[in-house]
C-alpha cells in the first residue's frame, strides 16, 4: 500500500501548527502571600470556629478555584503558574512583593494584615488582590489603583445588617463594643451604617474580658444590657469570645446581631442557591472542613485571575489589571459582580446567618439604588473615599 505524500504533508503541517499553538500558550505567574504567624489561625481560634473568622489558609480556596477553572484555561491554552510564600513582617512582605515583580510575577494575592497589604500594594505595579482583611482603610485613605478586594469591606457587612434591621423594624439599637482599637474603628463603621438607614443607637457600652475582679462587671452580659430599652443588641467583638456568649444571655428577650446571633458574611456553607451547595461540597471534600468567607474570597480571586488571563493572548501586570477591572464575575450568589472602579471592592450579595443556616441576604428587598442595588452595601461612588482612584 502506497502512502499519499500530500496527506502526509497536510498531517505534518497540522501537527506543527498545533505544537506551535501549544508552545505559544499564554502563561501567567502568580504569588499568594500568607502571614507566617497569623493569630487568626491559632488552634484555639480554629477550634471555636467563630463566625466570620477564617478556617484555614487562603491557598485552599485559591487552589479550588484553579481546579474549577481548568476547562476554561485549557480551552484558551492559558496556563497559570502559581506559588505560595509566607512572610513574617511588613518589611518582609514589601520586599518579597518587589522581588516577585522583578522575577516576572504578574499578579499577587495577599492574605495579610491591613498595614502590610497597604505597604505591599504601594510598592508594586502588578495587580494585588486582597482576600483576607476587611478594613475600610484599604478601600479609602490607603487605597491603591492596583489593589482589588474580593473579601467584603467592614462597611459592606455593617450596611447589610443595618438594612436587615430596618426591614424588620428593629430601630432601637444597643451597641456593645470591645475595648480594642480595632473594635472602636468597627463600631464607628457600624454607627455610620445605622445612621445611613435611619436607625438609632440608644446607648453604647464597652465590654472587656479580664481576670481582674474589679473589672468583672465589664464582662457581664446582663449588667451591660440592663437599664435601657432597645429592639436589638449589636455586638462588635473582633476576638469573638465575648460575642459568642451573648445570645440568650442578655437582660431583655431581644435578638443579637453583629459578631454573634445574626452575622453578615460573604459566604456560608449552608447557602443553598445558585450552585453554592456544589461549591461548598467540593471544598469540604478536598479540605475536610466547611468553607468560610475568607475561602470564598480566595476562590473568587482565583476565578477572577483565571477568567481575565484566559481572555488575554499575552501581556503583563497592567494588561491583567485592566482585564480584571472589566470582568463580570459569577460567585454562585445569583448576581453578576464587578470590581468597583472607585475603590477596587468586588460588589457582592451578603449572606445573613446565625451559623446554622442562611437567614436572608442583602441588599434586602425594597432597598433602591439609581444604578445597582449591590452598591447600597459599602461606600458608593459619590462618597469619593479613595483618593488614588478619583
N, C-alpha and C positions, 0 to 999 in steps of 0.2 A: 504494500500500500504506500503510494507516494504522498509525501507531505505537501501541503499547499504553502508556498513561500509567502504569498500575500497575507494569508491568515496568520502565519507565524509572526509576520511583521506587525500586523494590527494588534495582536495579543501582546507583543513586546512593548509597543508604544503605550498601550493601555496600562500595562503593569508599571512601566516607568512613570506614567502620569500619576497613577495612584501613589506610588512611592514618593514622588516629589511633593504631592499634596500633603502626605502624612509628615514628611520632613518639614514642610513649611507650616505645620500646625502651630497656632499661637500658644505660647507658653507664658504664664503669669506666675510671679513669685510673691508669696505672702508669708509674713511672720506674725504669729499670735503671741503676744506678751502676757504673761501671768505674774502676779505678785508672789514672790517666793515664800513670803512669811505672812500670808493673808490671815488675819484674825477671824474673818468670816468663815474660814474652812477649818477652824479648830474643832476637835472631836466633840466637845461639849455642845457647841452650837449645831453641828450637823445632827447629833443625836436628838436634839429638841425640835429640829425642823420648824423653826419659826416661820410664820407666813411672810413672804416677801424676801426671805434670805436665800442665798444660793445653796444648792445641794451638792455641788462638786465643782470641778474645774470647767472653765469655759470651753476648753478644747473638745469636750464631749459633744456639745451642741454643734460646734463647728464641723466636726468630723461627720456627724449625722447629715448635715446639710450637703457636704461634698458628695457623700454616698448617694443621697437622694437626687442630686443633680447630675449623676454620672451619665445618664442617657443623653441629656441635652449637651453636655460637654463633649461627649464622644461624637454626637451628630454634627457639631460645629467644629470638630477637630481642635478643641481647646483643651489645654492641659493646665491644671493649677498645681504648682509645686509649693507645698507649704511646710512650715516647721513651727515648733513652739520654742519660746525662750523665756526663762524665768529671770526676773530682776528683783533686786532687794532694796532699792532706794530710788529717789527721784533722779539723782545724777546718773545712776546706772541705767535707768530707763531712757533718759535723754541720749546718753552716749550710745547705747545699744541701737536706738532708733536711727541715729545718724549713720552708724556703721552699716546698718541694714540697708538704708537708702543708697549708700555708696556701693554696696555689694550687688545692687540691682533688684532689690525688693520693691515691688510696685504698689503694695498696699500693706498696711499694718492694722491688725485687730488687737484691741487692748482691753484687758480685764485688770485694771489698776486703780489705785486711789485717785481722787479728783485732781489733786495738785500735780501728781505725776502725769496724768493724761494731758493737762494743760501745758506742762513743760515739754513733753514729748511731741505733741502736735505742733507746737510753735517752733520746733527745731528741724522739722522736715517739710517737704512739699508734697509727698505722696499722700493718698487718702488714708485717713486714720478713722477706724470705726470703733466707737466706744460701746462695749457690751456689758459693762459691769457696774457703772455708777450713775445714779440718777440726779446728782447735784445740779441744781438750776444754774449755778455759776458757769458751768461748762457750756450752757446754751445762751448765756448772757455776757457778762463782763469778760470772761475768759474764753469766749468762743473763737474759733478759727475757721477760715474758709475751707480748709481741707479736713475738718473734724465733723464726722457724722455720728449719729446716735441711734441705735436700734432699741436699747432699753428706754422705757418711757421716763420722762423727767419727773421730779418730785411734784411739780406743779400740775402735770397731767394727772397724777394719782389723786391729788387733793381736789382738783376740779371734778374728777369722776365721782368722788364721794360726795362733794357738795351738790352736784346735780341729783344724785340719788336721794339725798336728804330733802331737797326742795320738792322732788316728785312725791315723796312720802309725807310731806307736810311736817317734817321734824325740824322746826325752825329755831328752837331754843337749844343752844349747844353749850355744854360744859366741856372745857378744854383742859385736859391733863397733860402736862409737858415734863419730860425728863430734864435733868439738871445739866446735861452736856451741851456744848456749843452746837453740835450737830442737831440736837433736838430743838434748840432755840431757833435755829435757822429754819428747820422744817415746820415749826409752829407758826413762824411768820408767814410761810407759804400757805399753810392751812388757813390762817386768818384771812389772807388775801382772797383765797377761793371762796370762803364763807361770805365775805363782803361782796364778791363778784356776783353771787347768786342770791343776795338779799337775806342771808341768814344772820342770826345774832349770837355772839359769844356772851353768855350771861355771866360767866366767870372763867378765869384762867388760873389754874393751880399747879404748883410744881410738886412732883413726886421724886423720891430719892430712895434707892435701895442701899441700906447701910447697916453695918453691925454695931454702930454706936447707939446705945439705948436712948440717948437724948434725941435721936432723930427717927425713932420708930414710928411716930405719927405720920411722917412723910411717906411712909410705905403702906399705910393703912387705907385700903380702898373705901371702906365705909365712912371713915372720917373725911377723906378727900372729896367724897361725893355727897356730903350732907350739908344742910343749911342753905340750899339753893334749889330753885325749881328749873327743870330742864326736860327736854324731849329726848335727848341723846347725849351720850358721853363720847367725845372724840379723844383718843389717847395717842400721843406722839412719843414713841419709845423705840429708838433705833437699835438698842440692845435686844429688846424683845422679852426680857424676863419678867418685868412688871406687867406688861400688857397682857401676857398670856394668862395671868391670874385674875384679870378684871371682869370678864363676862360672868354674870350670875353672882357677883360678889360685891356689888355696889349698893348704895343705900336705897335707891328707888328702883322699881321694876322698869328699867329702861334699856334700850339697846346700846351696844358699844360698837364704835367704828374706829377706823384709823389703822393702828397696828395690831388690832385684835378685833374679834367679832366679825364685822363686815370690812373686808380689806380690798382695795383696788389694786389689781395686778395685771401685768401684761399677759400672763398665761397661768392656767391651772390644768392639771391632768384630767380633771373631771369635766372639762368643757366638751360638749357632745354634738357640735355642729360643724359644718363646713370642712369636713375632713380632719378635724382636730383629734378625734379619737385614734385615727391611724398614725398621726404624728407622735402622739404620746405613747402609743403601744410600741412603735418601732424604737423609740428612745428607751423605754423601760426594759425592753427585751435585750437591748445592747448593753445597758449600763446598770441594770438591776436596781433602779431607783426611779422615783417619779420625776417628771420633767418640770423644772422650775421656770420662773420668768427669766432668769439670767440665762438658762439653757436655751430658751426660745429666742432671746436676743442674739446669742451666738449663732444659733441656727439661721436666723434671719440675715446676719452678716454674711454667712457662707452662701446663702441663697442669692443675696444681692450681688456679691462679687462674682459668683458663677454666672449669673444672668448677664451682668454687664460685660464680663470678659468674653462670653460666648458670642456677643454681638460685635466684637472688635476683631479685625484681622490682625492688627498689630498696634503697638503703641506703648506708652509708659504710664507713669502715675497721673499726669494731667489728663490724658485721654480717658483713663479709667474713672477718674473723679467726675469728669463731665458726663460719662455714661451713667454712673451711679445717680447723679442728680436728675437724670431724665427718666429713671425707671418707674414703672408701675408694678408693685410687688403684691403677691398673694401670700398672706401669712396664716392661712387657714382660720381666718376670723370673719370671712364673709364680705370683706371690703378690699378695694384696691388702695394700697398705701404708697406714699411718696415721701422722700426726704424734703422737709420744708426748706425753701430757699432762704428764709430769713434767720434760721438758727441751726439747720442741719439735723433737726429732730425728725425721726420717722413718725409720720401720722399713724395712728392705730386705734382700734377699739380697745377699751379697757374692760377687764372682767371683774365683776364684783363677787367675792367669795367669802364664805365663812370657814374655809378649809376642808369642808366635807363635800361641797359641790359648788356650782356657779349659780348665784342667786339672780344675777342680772348682768347687763352690760351698760357701758356708757360710750358715746353720748346717749342719754336717755331719750325716750320718745317725747317730742314736744319742744326740745331744745333746738333753736334755729340759728342758722349762720348764713350770711349772704352768698357764700361760695361752697363751703364744705363743712358739714357739721363736725367732722373729726377735728377741725381747728377750734372748736369750743373747749378742747382739752389742751391745756398748756398755753404758752404765750402766743398770741396771734400777731399777724404781720404789722398792724398799725402800732403795736407797742414798741417796736424798734429797740429791743433789748440787746441785740448783738451788734456791737459797733463795727466788727470786721466783715459784716455781710450787708451793710446798708449801702 
